Amino acid sequence: MQRDNLILMADAYKYAHHKLYYPGTTQIYSYLESRGGMFNETIFFGLQYFLKEYLQGPAFTQNDIDEADGFLKQVFGRDDVFDKAKFQYILDKYDGRLPVKIKAVAEGTAVPTSNVLMTIENTDAECYWLTNFLETLLMQLWYPSTVATLSNQIRKVVTQYYNETATEGSDAGIDFVLNDFGFRGVSSMESAKLGGAAHLLNFKGSDNLAGSVMAMQYYDAGHVHGMSIPATEHSICTLLGKEGEQEVFRHVLKTFPTGTIACVSDSYNIFRACEEYWGEELKAEILNRKGTLVIRPDSGDPVMTLLAIFEILFKKFGYTVNEKGYKVLPPQLRVIQGDGVNYEAIKGLYQTLKENHISAENLVLGMGGALLQKVDRDTQRFAIKCSSAVLNGNQVNVEKAPTEMDAEGNITGSFKKSKGGRLKLVKINGIFKTVRQQQNPELPDQLQTVFENGELYNTLTFGQVIENTKA
């Protein structure tokens, strides 16, 4: 399948930069960092996808150059901005292989914010303009990295409450606590791929098939990593009307007499469904199944609704009290909350369960838009900035240090202050720290070359990325 035209994958203002860089510039060196935000560390993920999909090998063709030439003349309404000769040089000399070098921390690694995650520099003095031309595309690393970070932080919350309230040995179930329901809610198929795969670094439950497909295609995953179960939707449970809901429930149990199944139960009255249908008429069938029924509410206040449901289910099905003093439903029954779920809501839900002596193992979660769509570049404040250049043969440090005015009129330094110099990422007493390349010569650089002049290096399998995340 033909690639999209890389030459058109930049913000329009960048096409004049080959003229605007000061005369004598022969190299631009830039870095990517997460400058802070919602969480104090960031999981780096997704670069290998972008390298394979857009940059590896010949990155563009003669047809791409010619198309871009005509297109950009119309964009600017003048012919002295885009210079096709710049790309023609790369095509003729390197067969379209990009003369840049990219170094990055191993994907899946959790790095404290305000540290370098990736660097990029041109390897041909004629292509000084190319480094930051690629910023537009590579900046999109913010998305898979942010989703991976959010998913990882949720796993930490879940793990905390399992440690505090769940039965010893039940923590293996954490892998399936947070399920990706976001396929339909993202802005594009590419978002589904990137966000879906990012989530699979932390959990195995997913209805987003695109995530596993991406992991297999771009990270050599040897098998499908996202797993799901049979589950109903409202079009199934409302087919026989209000009076036929119980019969639909019975049909669901008969259709899958073994294994885990999920059934949305709020089509008319979730409390009646739990009290009468599941808790009385179908109780024996549930308890005799070789598997687990997962009841799904899908409306109402999540906290109040769940507390009421658990009260009904404990009354109807009984419960045990684990060694930590928390109630646990029979193994044939669990509840999934997939409506109104986000990071803060998850913390609130599990804390409420704990306060009501209900074990975290009774509840699993589905998360859609809040996992894959309600994030942006500022969630973790991603930026790519130039920190070094070669000007008239001399290496110079480049940095910005803005002052800004707050809402009260006070002038202070900005968090947008950038780093200067050629950088490396080192570990000092086990903690990541960004230093200049000449500093701490005894410490190895955690940034490895992953791309140089069209070739990929130090590629990772999806399994290796997962192991880095666990570490």
LUMRO-392610 format. One record per residue: x, y, z of N, C-alpha, C in turn. Coordinates in pm, whole numbers, plus 50000, padded with zeros to 5 digits. Example, Ala and Ser with C-alpha at 12.3 -4.5 7.8 and 13.67 -1.06 7.14 Angstrom:
REM residues 2
513194943150780512304955050780513204967050780 512854977550708513674989450714512905000350787 
END
This chain:
REM residues 471
500844988150000500005000050000500895012550000 500535022349917501355034249904501265042950029 502415047950072502465056950187501845070450152 501365077350257500995091250239502265099350210 502075110850153503205119350113503845125750235 505035120950272505735126150389506035141050375 506255145550254506645159550233505515169050273 504305164050279503175172250319502765170050465 503625163350542503295160350682503975169950778 503855182750753504435192650843503505204750851 503595212050960502865224650970503325233950858 502405241250800502725249150682503865259050706 503935264550826504945274850850506375269550839 506555256350850507895250750851508565251050713 507795252450607508375251550473509255263650439 509175274250518510055285750497511325285150581 511435275250669512525275350765513895273150703 513955266550589515265264650525515885278150489 515035288250472515545301750445515725309850574 514925306850674514895315150794515975311650895 516485299250893517645296350978518785305550939 519525310151039520565320151013521645314350921 522145322350827523185317450736524365311550812 524835300150765525935293150831525465281550916 524145279850931523615268551008523805255650928 524425245650993524635232750925524085220951005 523695223251129523085212351205522095217851307 520965210851318519975213451423519775200551500 519885201551631519745190251723518615193651817 517585185151822516405187751905516075175651991 515275177952092514925167252185513435167652217 512915156152258511535154852302511505152652452 510595159452520510405156952662508935158752699 508575152752812507305155352879507625164952992 507075177152983507505187653075506745187553208 505905177553230505105177053352503665174753314 502745176853407501355174953373500615166953477 499715158253431498825150853518499595141053608 500665135153554501445125353628502905129453629 503655124753728505055129153742506035120153669 505525110353593506385102353508505615098953381 506345095353277505735092553147506285079353093 505385070953042505785058852972506015062352826 507235060352777507555063652638507155052052549 506325054852448505845044152361505355049752228 505595042052122505015044951991506005048651883 507255051651919508215056351820508445046151710 508565033351745508835023051644507745022651538 506505025151579505415025851482505655037051381 505955048951429506145060351340507355058351249 508415052351302509605049951220509295040151108 508595029251140508295019151038507245024150940 506265031250990505155035450906505515046850812 506355056250859506565068550783508015071150739 509005066750817510365071450793511315060850740 511065048150761512015037750724512195036850573 513445034150532513735032050390513535044850310 513325043850180512995055850102511695061750154 511765073950205510605079850273509675087250178 510155090050057509315097049959509845094249819 509065097849719509395095049579509405108049498 509775106649372509725118149283508295123349268 507355114349261505945118549252505535126549374 506055122749491505745130249613506285144549605 507495145949555508095159249542507265167749447 506935162049334506185169649233504795173449285 504155164049355502835167049412502925178349513 503935177549601504105187649704504395201349643 505165201649537505525214349473504285221649426 503415214849354502215221249305501255224949417 501145216149514500225218349626500645230349709 501945231149744502415241649834502475255249767 502625255549637502535268449567501135274349583 500135265549585498765270249607498555274249752 499155266849845499005269949987499515283950017 500695287349964501315300049998500995311149898 500495307549782500215317649681501465324349629 502585317649640503865322849591504805311049573 505865312949497506745301649465508125302849527 508285311849626509595313549689509625308449833 508665300049871508655294350006509155279850001 508365270949942508795257049929509865255849822 510945249149856512045246849761512165231849737 511635227249625511645213049597513055207549586 514025216349560515405211849547515935205949678 515395210249790515835204849919515525189849929 514335186049886513965171949889514565164349770 514735171249659515375165049543516795160749578 517475168749656518825165649702518835152349777 517865150649869517795138249948517445126449859 516545128549765516155117649676517325113449587 518025123249531519115120049439520325114249513 520665119649627521885115249698521645102949784 520455101749845520205091049942519045082049903 518565083449781517435075349735516215077449825 516085089549878514945092849962515065088350106 516205082850144516415078950284516825091350365 516145093650474516295106150547517625106650622 518445116850597519725118250666519555124450805 518945116750893518795121051031519135109251123 519485112651245519775102751347518845105151464 518175094651509517245095451621517705085851731 517825091151850518125082951967516945083952064 516685073252138515525073452229515735063752344 515055066452453515015057052564514205044952519 514485033252575513785021152535512275022652558 511495019052459510045020652470509505011952584 508505017352650507945010952768508555015752898 509635023452889510325028353008509545039953071 509415039653202508815050753276509925060553315 509805072753266510825082953290510185094853361 510765099453472510215111453537510125123153438 509105131253454508905142453363510085152153370 510175160453266511265170153250512595163453220 512545151853157513745145153111513645142452961 514795141952897514835139052754514375124752730 513515123052630513035109852591513585105652456 513865115452371514315112652235515095124752184 516095122252100516785133152031516795130351881 516885140851803516955139651657517895150351605 518735146651509519675155951446519905151851302 520225161551219520545158451079521975153351068 522225144350973523555138550953524215143850827 523535152550756524075159050636523925174050656 525045181450643525015195850671524055203450582 523745198050464522805204750375521365203650425 521155194650519519775191450562519495196150704 520105207150744519865212950876518385215750900 517655218750796516235222150804515345210050831 515895197850808515085185750814514735181650957 515625184451052515415180051190514045184351241 513805197351239512545202251296511405202151195 511705199451069510625196750973509855184351018 510565174551077509945162051121509245163351256 509335175151317508695177051448507205174251444 506505179051342505055177651336504635163051348 505305154451273504985140251276505405133851407 506645136151449507165129351567506545134451697 506035146651695505345151751813504125143251847 503575136451748502395128251774502705116251864 503965114551899504315104952003503645108152136 503215120552153502515124152277501335114952300 500655110652192499405103352210499615089252266 500365080352199500535067052259501255067552393 502175077052408502885078052537501935082252649 501035091452619500095096152721499095085252757 498575077952658497635067152688498335056152769 499565052752731500315042652806500525047152950 500795059952968501005065453102499735065053185 498625069553126497345069553196496945055353235 497035046053143496695032153170497585026553281 498845029853278499785025053380499455030653518 499065043353522498715049353651497445043153707 496505039653619495295032853666495645019153722 496565012253656496984999253710497555000853850 498285011553875498835013854009497705015554111 496645022754071495505024654161494835011154190 494595003554085493944990454101494804981454190 496094981354166497004972954245496974976854392 496924989854417496864994554556495644988854628 494474989554563493254984954629493174969654635 493764962954537493874948354548494744944654667 495854951754683496734948854796496034951154929 495154961054933494514964755059493264956455089 492554951954985491234946055011490994932454947 491774928354849491434916354773492034903754836 491444892454802491904879554850493334876954806 494144871554895495534868454859495554858854740 496384862054643496484853654524495564857754411 494674867354435493734871554330494314882354238 495544886954268496094897954190496374894254045 496344881354011496494877553870495354883053787 494224885453853493074890953782493204905553746 494224912353799494414926553768494604928753619 495204919153550495434920453406494154923353329 493024919153385491754920453313490794930153381 491294938353472490414947653543489984959153453 490924965353383490574976853298490534972553152 489344973253093489134968852956488964980852864 489634980452750489584991352652488274990552574 487375000052601486105001252531486135012952431 487325017452393487435030252323487455029752172 487345017952111487485016951965486545026551893 485275026551932484285034751862484385049551896 485095052552004485085066352053486275074752014 487215068851937488395076551900488175083851767 489085092651735488925101151618489335094451488 490065083351495490545077051373490965062751401 491135055051295491645041451311493075041651362 493865051651322495235052251371495265054751522 494345063051570494245065051715493875052051785 492965044451724492585031551783493785022251793 494605021951688495795013551689496775017751798 497135030651795498175035551886497705035152031 496505040252056495995040252192495705026152243 495165017752154494855004052193496084996252231 497154997752153498404990852184499034996452312 498945009552331499505015752451498845010152577 497535008152571496825002352686497274988152715 497574980652609497964966552626499334964852690 500064975652708501304974752785501014971952933 499794975252976499464974653118498374964653153 497444962353061496324953353085496114944452963 495444933152983495164923852874493744924652822 492844930952897491454931652856491224942652755 490624939352640490394949552538489374944652436 488444953552400487564951152287488084958352162 489234964752174489834972552066490824963651991 490334956951887491174947651813492344954651745 492184967451711493224974651640494524975351719 494414975351851495624976051935496494963751918 495864951951919496634939651900497194938751759 496404942951661496884942751522498134951351508 498094963151568499254972051561500474965951628 500274959751745501394953551817502024942351734 501224935051661501734923951580502444929051455 501914939651395502494944751270503764952851291 503794960551398504904970151414505854966651528 505444957351616506304953551729506494938451737 506244931651627506514917251618505954909451736 504764913351782504104905651888503804891651833 504214881551904504044867951855502624862751865 501774869951939500404865551955499524877551986 498224875451984497284885952019497404889052168 497524901752202497694905652342496404910452407 495454915052330494194919752385493144908652382 492534905652496491584894752506490214900152550 489154893252506487804897752537486924885852568 485644888552592484664878252625483374880952550 482484870952536481164873552480480404883252570 479724892952510478994902952588477814908052508 476764911952577475574917152510475664932252494 474734937652416474504952052411472994954152421 472554966652425471134969352446470264964352331 470804963752210469984958852098469594944352119 470384936952195470074923052228469094922352344 469374929852448468594928452571467224935152564 466994943652465465674950252451464854944252338 465324933652276464664928352156463264923052184 463054917752305461734912352341460954921952430 461414934252438460714944152520460954942252668 460294950952746460494951052891460114937752954 458984932152909458514919752970459324907652926 460084909252819460874898052770462334898352812 462704908252895464104909652932464624897253003 463844891753095464284879953167464534868253073 463694866752971463874855852876465154857652796 465474870152764466744872852696467914869052785 467834872552912468894868853007469074853553010 467954846453013468024831853017468694826452890 468334832652776468934828652648470444830852650 470884841952708472324844952717473034833952796 472474830052908473094819652991473144806252919 472084803152845472054790452773473024790452655 473174802052591474034802852473475484800252508 475924805452623477294803352670477244797352810 477064784252819476924777752951478224776753029 479334779852964480624779553034481384792453003 482404795153084483274806553061482664819553111 483404830253093482974843553137482124850153030 480994855853070480144863552980479724876153054 479384886652977478914899053036477554902552979 476684907953063475334911353018474934925053072 474674934452981474184947653021472774945953077 472504951853193471274948453265470464960753307 470744972153246470034984353286469034989153182 468634980353091467754984752982466464991053035 465964985953148464734991053205464884994453353 465364984853431465524987153575466614977953626 467804983153644468954975153683468724968453819 468004975153907467814969754041466824958054039 465774959253958464844948053941465564936353873 466394939453776467134928953705467994920953803 468684927953894469544921153990468734913954097 467664920254141466864914754251466034902754208 465294904354096464344894154057464894884453952 465424890053842465834881253731467094873553765 468194880853788469454874153819469404867853958 468834874954055468914870654195467904860254236 466854857954155465844847954191465604838054078 465034842753968464624833853860465804826353797 466944833153786468084827053717469244823853811 469004824953939470064823154039470704809354029 469884799054021470424785454018471284783153893 470824788453781471594786853657472944793753667 472954805353731474224812653747475184804853836 474694800153948475564793354043476014779653995 475264773853901475644760853846476514761953720 476714774153672477554775953554479014773453588 479754768253491481194767153503481814779453437 481714790353508482184802953454481624814353535 481814826553486481424838553560480494847153476 479374851353535478504861453476478944875053529 479174884353439479544897953477478354906953445 477744912453548476584921153531477054935453505 476454941653403476904955153366475804965453380 475914974653477475074986653476475634996353372 474805005053319475305014153216474655027953226 474125031353342473515044553360473465047553509 473205060153540473125064253680474465068053738 474415073253860475645076753930476425063953959 477655062953913478405050353929478535045854074 478865054954164479085051154303477795046054368 476745054054359475485050154423474895037654360 474995036754228474455025154157475185012454197 476505012954199477275001054235477004996654379 476935006054470476665002354609475314995354621 474325000454550473004994254556473014980454493 473724979054382473804965954315474514955754403 475644959654460476364950254546475524946254667 474764955554722473914952154836472904941454797 472304943054678471334933254629472004919754605 473144919954537473804907454501474334900054623 474844907354722475284900754845474094893954914 472944900854913471754895354978471264882954904 471284883454772470704872554693471654860754675 472924863454661473884852754628474794849254745 474764857254849475674854854960477064860054929 477964858155026479324862955008480224856255110 481494856955085482484852955185483224865455229 483874864555344484724875355392486164870355385 486984877355307488354872655290489204875855413 490464871555408491354872955524491634887455560 491324896755467491534910955495490264917655547 489154909855554487924915055611486974921355510 487094917755382486254923855279485374913355212 484164917455176483174908455117483544904954973 483314892254940483604887454804482404879354754 481884882854639480804875354576481264861254541 480334851954521480724838754469481464840254336 482364831354303483174832854182482354832654052 481114828254060480264827953940479704841753906 480034851953985479384864953968480344876453993 480344886053901481114898353916480324909853854 480814922053871480164934053816481204941953737 480774947753623481644956453544481014970253532 481794980553561481354994353543482045000053419 481245003653319481825008853196481305022453158 480505028553245479915041653217480465051953314 480905063353262481405074053347482715070853415 483535062653348484795058253409485955066753360 486685072553453487925079653423488885077853541 490055083653533491075081353636490585085053775 490015097053790489555101353922488375093053969 487475089653876486315081453912486745067753961 487765062053899488245048753939488765049254083 489525059454116490015060654253488845061754350 487825069554311486665071254397485865058454413 485705050854304484945038454310485585028454406 486885026254389487555016354473487655020854619 487795033854641487825038654778486455036654845 485375039054768484035036954821483795022254853 484235013354765484114999054794484844995554923 486055000754936486844997855056486125002555182 485585014755177484895020255294483655012055331 483105004955231481914996855256482264981955269 483534979255292484014965555319483724956155202 483874961255081483674953354960485034951854891 485434939654862486734937154801486804942654659 487974947854622488184952954487488004942254381 488164929554418488094918754318486684916454265 485674922654328484294921254280484024929654155 484874939354127484584949354023485654949553915 485214949453791486104952253678485574964553606 486364969853515486044982753455486164982453303 485354990653238485524993453097485705008353080 486645012452998486955026652984487125029752836 486385039452787486425042652644487055055952614 486215066152598486715079352559487705085152657 487495082752785488415088452885489795082152878 489885070152823491175063352809491875067552681 491165067752570491795069652440491545083352378 490555090952426490185103152357490285115752443 490045114552571490045126452656491445129152712 492405128752624493785132652656494235142052545 495215150052573495795158552468497275160652496 497915168452412499365170152424499755176552556 498835184152615499135190752741498865182152864 498265170352846498065161452960499405158753028 500435156552946501795154752999502755165352944 502205175852882502995187452837504185183552750 503895176552642504965172352551505465183952466 506745183852437507335194052350508595188652284 508855193452165510145191152097510805204752080 512045205952127512755218652120514185216552074 514675226252001516085226351962516935229852084 518015222252106518895225152219520345227252178 520645224152052522015225852005522015227951854 523005235051806523135237451662524615239151628 524915237151502526245240451452526085252451360 526765263351395526665276051322528055280751284 528295281351154529615285251103530725276651163 530425263651175531415254051221531515252651370 530785260551446530865260251591529585254351651 529745245251747528595239851818528145250051922 526855253451918526325263352012525145257252087 525045260752214523885256752293522705265852260 521545259952248520345267452212519275264652317 518685274952371517615272952468516745285352477 515515283352526514645294752552514325294952701 514085306952754513765308452896512755319852910 511495317352873510485328052874510145332853015 509795345453023509105350353141507635351653104 506775349753204505345350253175504615357053288 503425362253256502615369053356501455360153395 501245358553526500125350353571498855358653582 497775352453630496465359053633496445370853730 497385371153824497455382353919498435393253873 499005391653756499925401653705501355399753747 501675388553813503045385953855503855380353739 505065384953724505945380153618506925370053677 506915357953620507755347153670508385339753553 509295330753586509825321953484508785311653443 508865307053321507875297753267508355283353276 507385274153292507725259953287508185255853147 507985264553051508375261652913509855263952887 510615267152991512065268452973512615255552914 513445256852812513965244852745515385242052791 515855230252751517215225952785518185230652677 519425232452715520445236552620521555226352609 522125224952488523245216052467522835202452412 523835194352382523605180552340523405172152465 522385163952466521895158152590522095142952595 522125137852716522025123452735521205120852860 520675108952868519855104752981520635094253058 520875096953184521665087553265520855083353388 521355073253454520765068953580521765071553692 521345079253791522175082053907521445076554029 522045066454091521395059554203520015054454163 519915049554040518665043653993517635053553944 517955066553948516995076953907517455083253776 516525084353681516855090753554517155105653574 518165110153501518495124453503519055128453367 518635140053318519135145253192520355154053218 521445151053149522675159053160523195161853020 524155170653011524815173052881525795161652853 526055159452729526815147552689528195146852750 528785158252778530135158052834530135155652985 528955156153046528865153953190528775138953221 529185135453343529095121553391529555111553285 530805112853239531285103953132531305089253174 531305086753304531345072853351529985065953341 528925073653316527575067953312527105066053168 526605054153136526145051752998524885059652966 524775063352841523595070452792522445060552776 521315063452836520135054852824519405056852691 519825066952616519265069052482520055060752382 519365052252308520015043752208519615048252068 520515046351973520185049451835519115039751785 518015045251735516925036951683516685039351534 517245050251482517075053451340518265061651293 518825057851178519905065851121519925063750971 519765074550899519845074650753518945064050688 517725063550737516745054650677516675040750735 517615037050823517655023550880517215023551026 516555012651067516135011051205517175002851282 517365006451409518284999451497517604997151633 518054986851702517584983951838516054983051845 515464976151749514024974351752513624965251868 512394966751912511894959152026510654951351987 510474939752048509204932652036508224938452137 506954935652116505944940652209506164934852348 506574922352352506854916152481507964923252557 508984927452483510074934952548509594948452601 508724954952524508184967852569507374965952697 506574955252702505794952252822506714949952941 507794942552921508724939953030509354952953080 509664962052987510204975153028509194982653113 507914981653075506874988453152506754982653293 506824969553302506754963053433507934966753521 509084968653457510284971853534510214985553597 
END
